[in-house]
Amino acid sequence: MDLFAIISDQPHIIQVKHTASGVLKKGPEVVRALLGSAVLKNAEYASLVTSASEFTPSTLELANRINKLENSKVKMKLANLNNLLDMIEKNIKKDNFIERLLSDNLNNEYYLK
C-alpha cells in the first residue's frame, strides 16, 4: 500500500505500480496483497494504479470476482495509464481532481477494462 486516504468519510488505499512493459504482469499478486491491506485497514476502497497500458486477463478477472462477492466490504478499482491520462484530461481544471479520481462517483468506464 502506497497511500491511505479518507475521501468523503470513506477510507481508501492505493497501490501504485510502475512497469517498463505495457502490461502489469504481477497484477494478481498485487491485487491479493492490496485486498489484504484493505481488510486490515478496514478500507472500503482499494485502487491499483499502474503506468502499464493494460492489465493481464487474470488481474481483471480477480478484481471483478472481488467486486462481485456478496460479503466483501472492499470495492476494488483498477486504473491503467490510459485511464489516468483520460481522467487527468477531463478533470485537470477541477479543484477536486484527486477526490474525483478516487471517488466512486466516477463513471465505471475507467475501471476494470
C-alpha positions as a Markdown table, in Angstrom:
| # | Residue | x | y | z |
|---|---|---|---|---|
| 1 | Met | 0.0 | 0.0 | 0.0 |
| 2 | Asp | 1.4 | 3.3 | -1.1 |
| 3 | Leu | -1.3 | 5.7 | 0.1 |
| 4 | Phe | -4.1 | 5.7 | 2.7 |
| 5 | Ala | -6.7 | 8.5 | 2.3 |
| 6 | Ile | -10.1 | 9.4 | 3.7 |
| 7 | Ile | -12.3 | 10.7 | 0.9 |
| 8 | Ser | -15.8 | 11.7 | 1.7 |
| 9 | Asp | -15.5 | 10.0 | 5.0 |
| 10 | Gln | -14.6 | 6.7 | 3.3 |
| 11 | Pro | -11.2 | 5.0 | 3.8 |
| 12 | His | -9.3 | 4.4 | 0.5 |
| 13 | Ile | -6.0 | 2.6 | 0.0 |
| 14 | Ile | -4.0 | 3.0 | -3.2 |
| 15 | Gln | -1.1 | 0.9 | -4.6 |
| 16 | Val | 0.9 | 2.4 | -7.5 |
| 17 | Lys | 3.0 | 0.2 | -9.7 |
| 18 | His | 5.4 | 1.3 | -12.4 |
| 19 | Thr | 6.5 | -1.0 | -15.2 |
| 20 | Ala | 8.6 | -0.5 | -18.3 |
| 21 | Ser | 6.5 | -3.0 | -20.2 |
| 22 | Gly | 3.0 | -2.3 | -21.5 |
| 23 | Val | 1.4 | -5.0 | -19.3 |
| 24 | Leu | 1.3 | -5.2 | -15.5 |
| 25 | Lys | 2.4 | -8.9 | -15.2 |
| 26 | Lys | 2.3 | -9.3 | -11.5 |
| 27 | Gly | -1.2 | -7.9 | -11.2 |
| 28 | Pro | -3.0 | -10.8 | -9.4 |
| 29 | Glu | -0.4 | -10.9 | -6.7 |
| 30 | Val | -0.7 | -7.1 | -6.2 |
| 31 | Val | -4.5 | -7.3 | -6.1 |
| 32 | Arg | -4.4 | -10.0 | -3.5 |
| 33 | Ala | -2.0 | -8.0 | -1.3 |
| 34 | Leu | -4.0 | -4.9 | -1.8 |
| 35 | Leu | -7.2 | -6.7 | -0.8 |
| 36 | Gly | -5.4 | -7.9 | 2.4 |
| 37 | Ser | -4.2 | -4.4 | 3.2 |
| 38 | Ala | -7.8 | -3.1 | 2.7 |
| 39 | Val | -9.2 | -5.6 | 5.0 |
| 40 | Leu | -6.6 | -4.9 | 7.7 |
| 41 | Lys | -7.1 | -1.2 | 7.4 |
| 42 | Asn | -10.9 | -1.5 | 7.2 |
| 43 | Ala | -10.8 | 0.4 | 3.9 |
| 44 | Glu | -13.9 | 0.4 | 1.7 |
| 45 | Tyr | -12.0 | 1.1 | -1.5 |
| 46 | Ala | -8.7 | -0.4 | -2.8 |
| 47 | Ser | -7.2 | 1.1 | -6.0 |
| 48 | Leu | -4.4 | -0.3 | -8.1 |
| 49 | Val | -2.9 | 2.3 | -10.4 |
| 50 | Thr | -0.2 | 1.5 | -12.9 |
| 51 | Ser | 1.9 | 3.1 | -15.6 |
| 52 | Ala | 1.2 | 0.0 | -17.8 |
| 53 | Ser | -1.2 | 0.4 | -20.6 |
| 54 | Glu | -3.1 | -2.8 | -19.7 |
| 55 | Phe | -3.8 | -5.4 | -17.0 |
| 56 | Thr | -3.5 | -9.1 | -17.6 |
| 57 | Pro | -6.8 | -11.0 | -18.0 |
| 58 | Ser | -6.1 | -12.8 | -14.7 |
| 59 | Thr | -5.8 | -9.4 | -12.9 |
| 60 | Leu | -9.1 | -8.2 | -14.4 |
| 61 | Glu | -10.8 | -11.4 | -13.5 |
| 62 | Leu | -9.6 | -11.4 | -9.9 |
| 63 | Ala | -10.7 | -7.7 | -9.4 |
| 64 | Asn | -14.1 | -8.5 | -10.9 |
| 65 | Arg | -14.5 | -11.5 | -8.7 |
| 66 | Ile | -13.7 | -9.4 | -5.6 |
| 67 | Asn | -16.2 | -6.8 | -6.6 |
| 68 | Lys | -19.0 | -9.4 | -7.1 |
| 69 | Leu | -18.5 | -11.1 | -3.7 |
| 70 | Glu | -21.7 | -10.5 | -1.6 |
| 71 | Asn | -19.9 | -10.3 | 1.7 |
| 72 | Ser | -16.9 | -8.2 | 0.6 |
| 73 | Lys | -16.7 | -4.9 | 2.2 |
| 74 | Val | -14.0 | -3.8 | -0.3 |
| 75 | Lys | -14.5 | -2.4 | -3.7 |
| 76 | Met | -11.5 | -3.0 | -6.0 |
| 77 | Lys | -10.7 | -0.4 | -8.6 |
| 78 | Leu | -8.1 | -0.7 | -11.4 |
| 79 | Ala | -6.7 | 2.2 | -13.4 |
| 80 | Asn | -4.1 | 1.9 | -16.1 |
| 81 | Leu | -2.0 | 4.6 | -17.9 |
| 82 | Asn | -4.7 | 5.3 | -20.5 |
| 83 | Asn | -7.4 | 5.6 | -17.8 |
| 84 | Leu | -5.3 | 8.0 | -15.8 |
| 85 | Leu | -4.5 | 10.2 | -18.8 |
| 86 | Asp | -8.1 | 10.3 | -19.7 |
| 87 | Met | -9.1 | 11.3 | -16.2 |
| 88 | Ile | -6.5 | 14.0 | -16.0 |
| 89 | Glu | -7.5 | 15.4 | -19.3 |
| 90 | Lys | -11.2 | 15.6 | -18.2 |
| 91 | Asn | -10.5 | 16.9 | -14.7 |
| 92 | Ile | -7.3 | 18.9 | -14.8 |
| 93 | Lys | -9.1 | 22.2 | -14.3 |
| 94 | Lys | -11.3 | 21.0 | -11.5 |
| 95 | Asp | -10.4 | 21.7 | -7.9 |
| 96 | Asn | -11.4 | 18.3 | -6.7 |
| 97 | Phe | -9.3 | 16.2 | -9.2 |
| 98 | Ile | -7.8 | 13.9 | -6.6 |
| 99 | Glu | -11.2 | 13.3 | -4.9 |
| 100 | Arg | -12.8 | 12.6 | -8.2 |
| 101 | Leu | -10.0 | 10.3 | -9.2 |
| 102 | Leu | -10.6 | 8.1 | -6.1 |
| 103 | Ser | -14.3 | 8.5 | -5.6 |
| 104 | Asp | -17.0 | 6.1 | -6.5 |
| 105 | Asn | -18.8 | 8.8 | -8.4 |
| 106 | Leu | -16.6 | 8.4 | -11.5 |
| 107 | Asn | -18.1 | 6.5 | -14.4 |
| 108 | Asn | -17.0 | 2.9 | -14.2 |
| 109 | Glu | -15.6 | 3.1 | -17.7 |
| 110 | Tyr | -12.3 | 4.0 | -16.1 |
| 111 | Tyr | -12.1 | 0.8 | -14.1 |
| 112 | Leu | -11.8 | -2.9 | -14.9 |
| 113 | Lys | -11.2 | -2.6 | -18.7 |
